[in-house]
Amino acid sequence: MREYLRAGLAIYNAGDLHDAHDAWEDRWLELPEGSEDERLLHGLIQFTAAFHHAFQGNWEGCVGLADSAGDYLTGLPDDYRGIDVPRVRRILAAVAADPEVVERRSRPKLTHEGTVVGFDDLDMAAIAVAARVYAEDTPYDQAVLTSAVRFAEEDRADGVEGGRFESLLRDFVADPENRGLVYQRLEGHVSKREHRESDVDGLFG
């Protein structure tokens, strides 16, 4: 839950509303309907959708989603899963009352455990979630990213923090302008690592 929550928050705070929705939805669909975790993620998903509709000038859709999101968050503990639930509900109420407020004010950032979450704040598990999200509906091969995540985790297990794979995955997530170039480098390093592993396996085959 934590990695999906934080990945979605960082993606939202970076301005990618639809992608934040995807990060939360992957986890939300697995949760029992009506559970507190399900209601939290459902509320956050509709929060981002409300802002998306507002930015498109769909005021009616924005108001409906803001109201619905607030309903899902009603009754959750004030600091549930590190989210300032009352603040999120206040934002939703303000948008529902006057959706055009989004044109007059900057989009509010969302916090976790009192801090605005950015990509630099994510651990490897959350970076993996964000990488999968950004690879959806793109020319990037999910298998390459899955292997890169596995290699980054293996390196960490061997005591190598911030190694090549982890660094490139972080750049893939955080640097949209150079995402294609970063992916090419990742693809090359994954291919080399896989060939090296294959050669080692062959020695003992």
C-alpha angles and dihedrals in degrees: 000000000000096000093049092046095049094042090053092047093051091047091049092047089052088059099254100126099169092048091051088054089054093051092054095039093059089063098032093061090059096053128095110260112257096017116134092249091049092050092048094052093040089053093048092047090054090043090061092042090053091055091045091055091046092054088051091052093246095138096170092053090046094053093047093051094044090053092046093047090052090052092054091052094047112113097018116128112269094248099031112168088347093300119130092232097180091054092050090049091049090053091049092049091051092050092046091051094047114007092181087070086089088070093052100045136042116262108269117247118228123231135209120203088351097307132101103243119229131172091264088062095057124103121221094270092056092044088055090054092048092048092053090049094051091047093056116105091007135102090259117114111236090206090062092052092045090054091046090053091049092051092047090052092047090051090051090049087054090053097261109130121183092015126164097279095045091047093050093046090053090050091047090056100039103037110059094169092061098030093115093052092046090050091053090054091047091049091052095048092045090052092050093048093048091050091049091051090048091052091051092048089051091058090062098035 
